[in-house]
């Protein structure tokens, strides 16, 4: 996540930094230690995930509003 209007340069820097962190031995160890599911995504994959989440939440809000 980043603030609206982030520059392409800053976006690339963050994606690169977080991708490097994600690939680190230390992060892999934390995933195992906590039993976390690895769902790291960037770019279009992350955009698609957010769109699906938005649609699910919007559907839930509509259903709740009908009660």
N, C-alpha and C positions, 0 to 999 in steps of 0.2 A: 504494500500500500504506500502511496505517496500523495502529497498534496496536489490539488489541481494545478495545471500549468507547469509541471516539472519539465525541465528542458530534456531533449533527447540525450544530451551528453550526461546529465545527472542520472537519468533513467538507466542508461547503459552502465554507468559506474556502479550504481546500486545493484543492478542485476548481476554484474560480474562479481562484486564483493560477496553477495549472498550466495551465489552459485559456488564460489570458492569455499566459503564457510560450509555450505551443505556437503561438499565433497570431502571435508576434512575427517580425519580419523577420530578426532575428539567429538565431532557432532554425531558420527555413526555410533560411537560408544554411548552417548547420551540417549540416542534413540533406543538402543537396546536396554540400557539401564532402567529407563522409565516405561518401556513397553509401548512407546509411541509409534504410530503409523506414519510412515514417511509420505507426505502428500505435497512435497515441494513442487511448485510449478511457476513458470514465468511466461511472459509473452502471450501468445494466442491461447495456450492451454489454460493459463490463469484467467484470462478474459472469459473464456468459455465456462470455466468453473463458476466465476462470479455471476455470469448471466443465468446459469442454472439455479444458483442459490437465490438470486433475485426473483426468478419465476416461482420457485417453491414458496418463498416467504409471501409473495403477493397473493398466491393462491390460498395460502393459509389465512391471511388477513381477510380475504374476501369471504371465505367459509365462516370465519369467526364473526364477521359482521352480519351474517344472515341469521344469527341466533337471537 
